[in-house]
Amino acid sequence: MTNHRTLLHTDIRPRELWAWAMYDFANSGYTTVVITALFNAYFVAVVAGNAPWATFAWTLTLSVSYGLILISAPVIGAYADQHAAKKRLLVLTTVGCVLFTALLYFSRPETLWLTIICLIASNYFFGTGENLIAAFLPELSKSRAMGRVSGWGWSLGYLGGLLTLGLCLGYVSWAEAQGHQATRFVPITMLITAGIFALASLPTFLLLRERAVPSIICGVQLRQAWLEVWQTLNHLQQFSDLRRFLLCSLFYHAGIQTVITLTAIYASQAMKFTTQEILLLVLVVNITAAVGAFLFGHLQDAIGHVRAIALSLAGWLLAILLAWSAQTPLLFWTAANIVGLCLGASQSGGRAIVGLLAPPSRLAEFFGFWGLAIKLASIAGPLSYGATTWLTGGDHRRALLFTGSYFIVGLILLSGVRVPRGRRAALRSDRLERKNIMATRLSDK
């Protein structure tokens, strides 16, 4: 942080960057505890009673929430840009995620449908908030340092996930020692997760400023927002590198989301890990991921965005091959920690590239498209994994091997992305738009 003046825009203080990164810290506990390590297994084993459709119900529930994000993200992004409303919308999505996560406290076998509704809602608000907080990045960081600054956020985020998971693991260990059943202690972890999210996000809302300027004076109707989105889709041809990277993101994030969503299930089914072993594994991988996100930001700025992400995708392929072939815990642990290093790297790097390739005046909208690609990947990846296990009679290893194909396609698409060319196109479009706005204002006078 000592050289923050060379990394951040002149009006940005380090405390504001910290406040922005604290949102990653705050919300990471949700994905770590609810989606990856604890609630997914509880949903399958307890709420759905280990029924044959339990795992598919889990992936389908998440897919519905991702589908809702996919539909609404571009409109929300356009609205946020036109009204300079990123921060206001972020407050609303945070309250929504915290509320519905807390309501997961009531998850029981007899409340299956309530659990599904709360899970859909909490994940929807979480994913929408991710898009909004990402759109602040170019307002804080200079273009040459976006990889580093994005990496700071991701690495702090994994520490937040580590804290939430650690507290939940400590409580679960105590509760099990007292002889409590999962129906008693898992719901309490939902309250812990919601509480940490609410408290840790306060610095973001107190210190982070909304620097965008509304592009219109009067309110915009929903129809106008859709018209803006449609115009963006029609003119996306001029942003060929951004378009190609969004497609690349769709494929490699399908692999990432599959691993995130089904890690605990794979470890249990294929590796026969116990619940405590799974929680410990995820705990350690969060540490590895924090280190990976922090170091990768420096690497990305040093060797270039495309090369750095290509390196991370190659690491994903290596990890999947190791996990697929692993017959002992040691090899699987090795694969999991490689995943940790690559997880922070590929996610942080993608956010930085979108920040460079998107026109500065339409950041929230284009980050909405990035979120759209990721959410579409979150639907396709886990569902394809589930379909593969079903078609192969429960062969999780073959399903994992199929997941590796997403990273191969991502590497192929990434090879055609040229960041300097895409950056020039984004700035050129932004200058032209500003000229048109000025011309319109002059003509109105």
N, C-alpha and C positions, 0 to 999 in steps of 0.2 A: 504493500500500500504506500510505501515511501515515495514512489514515483507516480503517484496517482495523477499528477497534472499532465503527464505525458500519455496517460491511458484514458482519462475521462474528459468529457467536455468541460470547458472552463468554469461553468457555473455549478458543477457537481462537487459536492463535498463527500469525503469518504464515508461519513455517517449515513448519507442518503444511499450510497451503494450498499452499505451494510443492511440498511432497512429493506432494500429491494431483495437482497439475497436471503434475508430472514424469511421471506415468504416461501422460498424453496425449503428452508429449514422447517417451517410450520406445516406445510402440506405433505411432506414426504412420509410422515408417520401414517397417513391414510393408506397410501399404496403399499407400504411395507407391512402393516398389520392387517388391513382389511383385504387387500387384493392378493398379496404374495404369501405371507407367512402363517397366518393364524385363522382368520375368519373363513377363508376359502375351504380349508379342511373341516372346520366346524359346520359350515353350510352343508357340505356333502355328507359328512358322517352323522350329524345330529339333526339339523333342521330338515334335511331331505331323507334322513334315515338310511343312508347308504343304498338307496334304491338304484336300479339299473340306469335310470335316467338322471341320477343326481349330478354327475359331472357335466353332462350336456346341459342340464338346467342352469348350472353355474355359468358356463360359457355363454349360453343364450341370454341370460339375464344381463350380463355385462355387455353383450352385443347390442341389446336394445338401448342401453344407455349411451353407448358409443354411436349408435345410429342417430339418436336424438341430437347429440353433439354435432355429428356430421351435417345434419340438416340445418341446424341453427347457427353454427360457427361463422360462416361468411356474413350472415345478416347482422349478427352481434358485432362482428369486427367492423363492418361498414358503419353501423350506428355509433360505435365507440369513436371512430375516426371523425365522423361528421359532427358529433356533439362534444368531442374531447372528454369522453365519459369513461375512459378505461378504469380509473380509480373507483368511481361510483359503482360501476358494474362489478368490479372486483370485490367490493364490500358485500354486495348482494350474493355473489356466488360463494363467498366464504361463509356467510351466515347460513346459506342453504346446505352446504356440505357439512358444516359442524352440526346443524340441527338434525339432519337425517342420519348422520353417523351415530349421534347419541341415541336416536330412536331404534337403532339396531340392538340396543340393550334388551328390547322385548322379543328378540329372535328365539323362537322355540319351535318344535315340530308342529305344534298346533297354530302357529302364526306364520306359516310358510309364505302366504301371499303378502302379508304385511312386510316380511323380511325382503321379499323380492322388490316391492315398491320402494322401500327405503334404500335398498342397494342401488336400484336404478337412479333414484333421485340424487343420492349422495355422490355417486360416480359421475353423473351428469354435471353437477355443480363443480366438482373437482376438476374435470376436464376442461370446462369452460373457463374456469379461473386460471388454469395453466396457460391457455392461449393469451389471456389478458396480461398476465404478469410478464410473459415473454415479449410482448409488444413494447414494454418499457425499455428493453435493453439498448436499442439504438439511440434513445434519448439520453442515456447515461454514458455509454462508451464510445470512444472514437473507433472508426472502422478498423484500423489496424490492430486494435486490442480487443475486439469482440470475442475472440476465442478465449483469451485469458479471463476476461470479466465474466463471460458465460460460465466458464469452468469454476470460478469462485462460487457462483450461485449453486451450481450442481453439487460441488463438494460440500458446501455447507448444508445443502439439502440432504445429502446422505448422512451427515452427522445428526440431523434432525430425525431422520428415520431410525438411526441407531439409538438415539435417546428414547424415542417412543417405544421401539421394540424392546429395549433393555428394561424399561419400567414395566412393560406388560409381561415380559418374561419373568421378572422378579416376582410380580404379583401371582402369576400362574404357578410358579414353583412353590410359593408359600401356600397358595390355595390347595394345590395337590397334596402338599404335606399335611394339611389339615383334613384331608379326606373329602374335599369338595369335588363335585362333578362338573363337567364342562359347561352344563347348562347354568351353573352358578358363576363360574369365574370368567368365561369368555365374554358374556355380556358386559361385565365390568370393564374389560379392556376396551370396549367400544367407547365408554365414557372417558377413559383415560386418553384415548386417541383424539376424541373430539375436544377435550379440554386443552390439550397441548396445542392443537391446531389454533384454537381461538386465542390463547394467550400469546403464542409465539408470532402470530400475524399482526399483533398490535403495533410493533415498530413500523411495519410497512405502511399502515394507514395513518400513523402519526407523523412520519418523516418524509415519505416518498411524495414528490410533487407531480401533479399532472401538468406537463409542459405543452401538450398539444393545444392548438387553437381551433375552435369550432370553424368548420368550413362554410357554415351557413348561419344566418341570423335567426330565422324562425325554425320551429320544430319540423322534423322530417317524419313523414308517414312510413309505416312498414313497407308499403308498396314502393316508395322511393328507395328504401334501402335495398330491396330486391332488385330494383332497376340498376342500382349501382353495382351490385354483385354481377348481374347479367352483363353489364358493360365490361366489367373486369374480365369475365370469362371470354367475351368476344375479343378483347384486346390482349389476352394472355400470350398471343402469338409473338408479340414483340419482346416478351420476356422468356426467350427460349431456354436460357440456362436455369431460370427459376422454375419453369414448367418441368424441365427434365429432372431437377433436383427434387421437386415435390413428388414426382413419380418414383424416383429412387427412394425417397423417404418412405413412401407407401410400402415398398417391398421389404426394405431392411427392418422397418419398424414392425412389420407383420411377424418377423422372426423374434424381435425383441419382446413384443407384447405376449407372444406365445410362451417364451421362457419365463417372463414375469408372472403371468397368470397361472402357469401350471408347474412351477418349480417344486412346490410342496407335494403336489400329486405325483410327479415323476419320482421324486426322492422316496416317497412312500411306496409306490407301486413297483418301480423297477429296481430301486436300491434297498428297499425294506428299511428305510430310516424310521426311527421313532419320532414322536412329536418333539421331544426335547432336542434330539439331534437336528431336526429340521430347523427349529428356532435358532439354535446355535449356529448352524450353517448360514442362515440368512443374516444373522447378527455380524458374523465375520465378513461376509460378502459386502455388507454395507460399508464396513471400514475400507475394504479394498476399493469399492466404488468411489468413495470420497477421495481417496488418494489418486485414483485414475482420473477423475473429473478435474482435479486441481492441476496435476501434471500435464494432462492432455491439453489444457488451455494454452500453456506455454509452448508445447510442441506444435500445436496448430498454428500459432502466430509465427513460429520459427520456420517450419517447413511448408506451410501452405495448408489451406483448409481441405482441399480435395485429397491430397496425399495423406493427411492425418486421419481423415475419416476412412479412407481406403485401408489404412493400417488397422484401424479398429475393427472393420468388417472382416478382415483376414483373421484377426484374433477371435472373433465370434465363431468363424468356421472351425478354427482349431479347437476351441472349447467344446463345440458340439460333437466333433469327432471323438474327442477324449471322453466326454460323458457317454456317448453312444457305446463306446468300447469298454467302458469302466466296469470291472467286476468286483473291485475292492473300493472301500471308502476313500483311500488315499488318492487314487486317480480321479475319483469324482470330486473330491475337495479341490484338487488342482484345477479341474475344469471349471468349477464354480467360481474360483477366485480369478481366473482369466476372464470369466463373464463379468465379474465385478469391475475389473479394470476397463473392459471395453464398454460396459453399460454407461458409465458416466461419460466416457469419451465420445461415444457415438451420439448420445442424446444432446450433450452440451455443444458438440461441434455442429450438429444440425441446426440448432437454434441460432448459432452465430452466422452460418451461411445464409439462412433466410433473412436475417437482419441486414446482410450486405446486398442481397439480390432484390429486396423489396424496395419500391419507391418510398422515400422518407415520409411523404405526406399521407401514405396509405398503409402504415405499418400494421395497425390492428387488423385491417381487412386481410392483408396477405398472411399475417400470422394465423388468422382464422383459417385460411386455406391450408396452411401447414398443419394446423390442428386437425383439419378435415382429413388430410392424408393419413395422419397418425391414427385417428379414430376409425377410419376405414380399415386400416391395417389391424387395429385392435379387434375388429369384427372377423376379418378374413383369417388371420393367423390362428387364434385359439379354436375357431370352428373347424378349420382344416385339420388341426391336430386331433380334435375330438372325432372327426369323421374318419381319420386314418386309423385311430385305435379301434373304432367300431368295425371298420371294414377288415381289419387284420386280427379281429378277435382279442383285442386288448393288448396289442403289441406296442408298448410305449416307446421302446427303443426305435422301432421303425418310424413311428410318428416324429420322434426327435430328429432322426436323420432327414426326413422330408422337410422339416423346418429349416434345415441348413440351406435348402435351395433358395429361400428368400434372400439370404445374404449374397448368394452367387449372382442373382439377378440384380440386386442392389449395386454390387461392384461393377457389373457391366454398364448399368445406366450412369453410375457416377463417373465413369471414365470419359464421358462426353461433356461434363460440366466444366465450364471455364469461368471462374469467379471474376477476374478482372473485366472480361467482356460483359458479364451479367451486371456487374456494378455500374459500368458505363451506361448500359441500357436503362437501369433504374434511375440514375441521376438525370439522364437525358429526358426521360418521361416526366420526372418531377419538375424540371425546369419548364418544359412545355406546358404542363398543367398550370403552373403559377402564372405564366404569361397569359394563358387563356382566361384565368380568373381576373387578372388585372385588366385585360381588355374588356371583359364583361362589365366590370365595375365602372370603367371609364365610359362605356357606351350607355350605361344606366344613368350616369350623371348628365 
